[in-house]
Structures are given as C-alpha cells and as structure tokens.
Amino acid sequence: MTHKGEIYAAITAHAQWKHHIWEAIEEGTSEFEVSVVQRDDQCQFGKWLHKDVESEERESSQYQIIKQVHAEFHGEAARVLDLALQGHKDEALLAMSEDGQFLKLSAALISEMMKWRDSLSENED
C-alpha cells in the first residue's frame, strides 16, 4: 500500500475509535484491552509508522508531529476505555464530550494525517 493509502486507512480506522469507546461506555465491556489500546505501535497505522516509514522521512517535522499526536490519541483512548470498563460511565462520557480530550486529539490526529497525505507527491496515489 502507498503512503497515501496507509494514511487514508488510518484516518478511517482511528475515526472508528469513537464508536468502539461509545460501545464500551454503554455495555461496560469491550473486545479491546486497555494495555493494547494504549500502545501506539499495535494498530495497523502504528505498526506501519514505527516500522515501514523510511528513515529520512522519520526526520521530517510532519512525521514527528503525527507520531506524537498518534501516541497521545492512543493514551487518551486507553484512558477513556479504562474508565468505561471500570464502570465510571459519567467520567467516560465527560471525556468523550465536545470539550473532552479524546475528541480534541482525534480531530488533531485526523487533521495532521490529512495534511501529511495532501503533502505527498501526486504519483503516490
């Protein structure tokens, strides 16, 4: 898959986390483990980001920003998931509100991934 393809797939997958966490809040259970969600190298995008991106590209400011925001996103997703699984529904709902950190980090991650995708050369399609 091309860089643009990887980034597009990551945007879609990370947008789905809102749904996964809402389900965990409502049901009090999840198929996902907090310890795995917390790691930014376990999702498909994270594996690609940590292992397959060329070394010279890893030095770019765009890569560094995405790596940082991606790690922060996973940390917050794990925190909210943990709240949901521990039965702290009100706290989890607050964390998922428009003022909550989860949505802010999700929007920031998607925005940065779109910037990276758009900055890639046209022959990357």
C-alpha positions in Angstrom: 0.0 0.0 0.0 1.2 3.5 -0.7 1.8 6.2 1.9 -1.4 7.8 0.9 -3.3 4.5 1.1 -1.8 3.8 4.6 -2.8 7.3 5.8 -6.3 7.1 4.3 -6.8 3.7 6.0 -5.5 5.1 9.3 -7.9 8.1 9.2 -10.8 5.7 8.7 -9.7 3.3 11.4 -9.0 6.0 14.0 -12.3 7.6 13.4 -14.0 4.3 14.3 -12.5 4.5 17.8 -15.2 6.9 18.8 -17.7 4.2 18.1 -15.7 1.5 19.9 -15.5 3.6 23.0 -19.2 4.6 23.0 -20.0 0.9 22.9 -17.7 0.2 25.8 -19.3 3.0 27.8 -22.8 1.7 27.1 -22.0 -2.0 27.6 -19.3 -1.8 30.2 -17.3 -4.3 28.2 -15.0 -4.3 25.1 -13.2 -6.7 22.9 -10.2 -4.4 23.2 -7.7 -4.4 26.1 -6.6 -1.1 27.6 -3.0 -2.2 27.7 -3.0 -2.8 23.9 -5.0 0.3 23.0 -2.5 2.4 25.0 0.3 1.4 22.8 0.7 3.4 19.6 2.5 0.6 17.8 -0.2 -2.0 17.9 -2.8 -0.6 15.4 -2.1 -1.1 11.7 -1.1 2.5 11.2 1.2 2.4 14.3 3.0 -0.7 13.0 3.5 1.0 9.7 4.5 4.3 11.2 7.1 2.7 13.5 8.5 0.1 11.1 7.9 0.9 7.5 8.3 4.6 7.1 11.7 5.3 5.6 14.3 6.7 7.9 14.8 10.1 6.1 11.0 10.7 6.3 11.1 9.9 10.0 13.2 13.1 10.4 10.5 15.3 8.9 8.5 17.6 11.2 5.3 16.2 9.8 6.2 12.7 10.8 7.3 13.8 14.3 4.0 15.7 14.8 1.9 12.7 13.7 3.9 10.3 15.8 3.4 12.5 18.9 -0.3 13.1 18.3 -0.9 9.4 17.5 0.7 8.4 20.8 -1.3 10.9 22.7 -4.5 9.7 21.0 -3.8 6.1 22.0 -3.1 7.2 25.5 -6.4 9.1 25.8 -8.4 6.3 24.1 -7.0 3.8 26.6 -7.8 6.2 29.5 -11.4 6.6 28.4 -11.7 2.9 27.7 -10.4 2.1 31.1 -13.0 4.5 32.7 -15.7 2.7 30.8 -14.6 -0.8 31.8 -14.2 0.2 35.4 -17.8 1.4 35.5 -17.0 5.1 35.6 -19.6 5.9 33.0 -20.1 9.6 33.8 -16.4 10.3 33.7 -16.1 8.4 30.4 -19.0 10.4 28.9 -17.4 13.6 30.1 -14.1 12.6 28.5 -16.0 11.9 25.2 -17.8 15.3 25.2 -17.1 18.0 22.8 -14.8 19.6 25.4 -13.1 16.3 26.2 -9.6 15.5 25.3 -10.5 12.4 23.3 -12.3 14.3 20.6 -9.7 17.1 20.5 -6.9 14.5 20.0 -9.0 12.6 17.5 -9.6 15.7 15.4 -5.9 16.8 15.7 -4.7 13.4 14.6 -7.0 13.2 11.6 -6.1 16.8 10.6 -2.4 16.0 10.8 -2.8 12.8 8.8 -4.7 14.7 6.1 -2.0 17.3 5.9 0.6 14.6 5.5 -1.5 12.8 2.9 -2.0 16.0 1.0 1.7 16.9 1.1 2.7 13.7 -0.6 3.5 13.8 -4.3 0.8 13.2 -6.8 2.4 10.0 -8.0 1.8 8.4 -4.6 -1.8 7.7 -5.5 
